[in-house]
Amino acid sequence: MADMPEDGEPQIHEGKQAIVTGGTRGIGEAIVRRLAAQGMSVVMVGRSDTTLRQAADRIRSAVPGAELRLERADLSLLRDVRALADRLAVSTSPSVVINNAAVSADIRARTEEGIQLTLATNHLAPYVLMRTLAASLKKGPARFVVVGANPTVLKTFPVDLDDLDARDARALSRFPSLRPFAAYARTKNMNTMFVYSLARRLTDTGITVNGAHPGIIAQTGLSRDARGLEKALATMVALNPFKKMPDQGADNPVWVATAPGLDCVNGRFFVDRKEATTPDHTLSPDRCEALWERSAELVGMEP
Ligand SMILES: NC(=O)c1ccc[n+]([C@@H]2O[C@H](COP(=O)([O-])OP(=O)(O)OC[C@H]3O[C@@H](n4cnc5c(N)ncnc54)[C@H](OP(=O)(O)O)[C@@H]3O)[C@@H](O)[C@H]2O)c1
């Protein structure tokens, strides 16, 4: 385990630049607000001009003078992700990149490019975006953070390397209404495996990449399409009198991205500001490399 600072309150980061995906609601909006409040100029990525503007207005009313740049990209579409990555590569020099956008969607939903929606949005988008930005930055200091999920829950959803887009629906869960969540959970394990593979490649560059679980957070849009058992679980979270809200969900990812003393910490996963162990099936370097190579093939990048 890395030697962590006790309870590092984030520094003030005047003049530094951050990129945050999925900044238009939920935890992502709270992440942007916190980074802006620390003085960072933030590039917010969202899929609609309207939701981007509305979120920016809310953030500016909470943080007067917040420096925000709005970037529209549908992260489920590789052509949008590539174009976004290329734009950001030439126009930004970020100290922080946080991949937060994700969906839990119908497992049969495919993008117009023919890729399963959950896989495209949750795994392939950060794969392309972070690889491209790391290659353009070449060296740090910069911290990349991938928002993951609860490592204990994710134990039961290992990535099937021969079925990345979950065509075998029955293997996901015997309960059809839980299959979207199971497919989502697999992509959150892919996020962790991607962090480990990218971290190995970033060794000694001064760019780091780590995973961060936000906690179980109510009042976000993640379960908006849930039904059956998944809907019941989401309702339980919403009704819990001790539920956590999006701003609390932003705490751990923002801490990993900005806390003093974490500059050299690379390839780790954090829960509640503490390093955590992720499921065994995410730890095998061979499995991580296989995922890296298959993802490269799917997005048309060199492995
Ligand atoms: N909520 C929880 O309990 C929980 C638990 C563990 C992990 N997480 C993780 O926390 C992160 C944020 O989740 P959340 O709960 O805040 O969910 P959310 O409220 O649904 O926010 C997701 C964000 O991603 C954006 N997004 C989705 N698809 C997109 C696309 N194709 N192109 C561009 N942007 C897209 C959404 O934009 P729109 O506004 O356009 O929909 C929204 O801004 C996710 O990585 C999730 O896996 C959440």
PDBQT file of the ligand as one rigid body, heavy atoms in Angstrom, charges set to zero:
ROOT
HETATM    1  N1  LIG A 401     -24.334   6.882  -8.465  1.00  0.00    +0.000 N 
HETATM    2  C1  LIG A 401     -23.694   5.882  -7.870  1.00  0.00    +0.000 C 
HETATM    3  O1  LIG A 401     -24.148   5.331  -6.837  1.00  0.00    +0.000 OA
HETATM    4  C2  LIG A 401     -22.383   5.380  -8.416  1.00  0.00    +0.000 A 
HETATM    5  C3  LIG A 401     -21.774   4.282  -7.771  1.00  0.00    +0.000 A 
HETATM    6  C4  LIG A 401     -20.559   3.821  -8.262  1.00  0.00    +0.000 A 
HETATM    7  C5  LIG A 401     -19.974   4.445  -9.349  1.00  0.00    +0.000 A 
HETATM    8  N2  LIG A 401     -20.584   5.498  -9.959  1.00  0.00    +0.000 N 
HETATM    9  C6  LIG A 401     -19.918   6.117 -11.106  1.00  0.00    +0.000 C 
HETATM   10  O2  LIG A 401     -19.975   7.519 -11.005  1.00  0.00    +0.000 OA
HETATM   11  C7  LIG A 401     -19.942   8.095 -12.315  1.00  0.00    +0.000 C 
HETATM   12  C8  LIG A 401     -21.033   9.142 -12.450  1.00  0.00    +0.000 C 
HETATM   13  O3  LIG A 401     -22.293   8.505 -12.280  1.00  0.00    +0.000 OA
HETATM   14  P1  LIG A 401     -23.599   9.264 -11.792  1.00  0.00    +0.000 P 
HETATM   15  O4  LIG A 401     -24.216   8.391 -10.775  1.00  0.00    +0.000 OA
HETATM   16  O5  LIG A 401     -23.297  10.671 -11.485  1.00  0.00    +0.000 OA
HETATM   17  O6  LIG A 401     -24.506   9.138 -13.110  1.00  0.00    +0.000 OA
HETATM   18  P2  LIG A 401     -25.291  10.230 -13.980  1.00  0.00    +0.000 P 
HETATM   19  O7  LIG A 401     -25.983  11.193 -13.091  1.00  0.00    +0.000 OA
HETATM   20  O8  LIG A 401     -26.132   9.441 -14.927  1.00  0.00    +0.000 OA
HETATM   21  O9  LIG A 401     -24.145  10.991 -14.747  1.00  0.00    +0.000 OA
HETATM   22  C9  LIG A 401     -23.496  10.434 -15.847  1.00  0.00    +0.000 C 
HETATM   23  C10 LIG A 401     -22.929  11.530 -16.702  1.00  0.00    +0.000 C 
HETATM   24  O10 LIG A 401     -22.373  10.924 -17.882  1.00  0.00    +0.000 OA
HETATM   25  C11 LIG A 401     -22.914  11.578 -19.014  1.00  0.00    +0.000 C 
HETATM   26  N3  LIG A 401     -23.023  10.716 -20.173  1.00  0.00    +0.000 N 
HETATM   27  C12 LIG A 401     -23.669   9.529 -20.277  1.00  0.00    +0.000 A 
HETATM   28  N4  LIG A 401     -23.592   9.073 -21.530  1.00  0.00    +0.000 NA
HETATM   29  C13 LIG A 401     -22.893   9.982 -22.235  1.00  0.00    +0.000 A 
HETATM   30  C14 LIG A 401     -22.510  10.080 -23.577  1.00  0.00    +0.000 A 
HETATM   31  N5  LIG A 401     -22.826   9.148 -24.486  1.00  0.00    +0.000 N 
HETATM   32  N6  LIG A 401     -21.801  11.148 -23.980  1.00  0.00    +0.000 NA
HETATM   33  C15 LIG A 401     -21.474  12.113 -23.093  1.00  0.00    +0.000 A 
HETATM   34  N7  LIG A 401     -21.817  12.092 -21.795  1.00  0.00    +0.000 NA
HETATM   35  C16 LIG A 401     -22.537  11.029 -21.381  1.00  0.00    +0.000 A 
HETATM   36  C17 LIG A 401     -24.297  12.032 -18.572  1.00  0.00    +0.000 C 
HETATM   37  O11 LIG A 401     -24.774  13.013 -19.464  1.00  0.00    +0.000 OA
HETATM   38  P3  LIG A 401     -26.329  13.329 -19.664  1.00  0.00    +0.000 P 
HETATM   39  O12 LIG A 401     -26.618  14.398 -18.657  1.00  0.00    +0.000 OA
HETATM   40  O13 LIG A 401     -26.402  13.802 -21.062  1.00  0.00    +0.000 OA
HETATM   41  O14 LIG A 401     -27.073  12.081 -19.402  1.00  0.00    +0.000 OA
HETATM   42  C18 LIG A 401     -23.978  12.521 -17.169  1.00  0.00    +0.000 C 
HETATM   43  O15 LIG A 401     -23.411  13.810 -17.210  1.00  0.00    +0.000 OA
HETATM   44  C19 LIG A 401     -20.064   6.930 -13.287  1.00  0.00    +0.000 C 
HETATM   45  O16 LIG A 401     -18.774   6.588 -13.757  1.00  0.00    +0.000 OA
HETATM   46  C20 LIG A 401     -20.592   5.797 -12.441  1.00  0.00    +0.000 C 
HETATM   47  O17 LIG A 401     -20.213   4.535 -12.922  1.00  0.00    +0.000 OA
HETATM   48  C21 LIG A 401     -21.797   5.980  -9.530  1.00  0.00    +0.000 A 
ENDROOT
TORSDOF 0
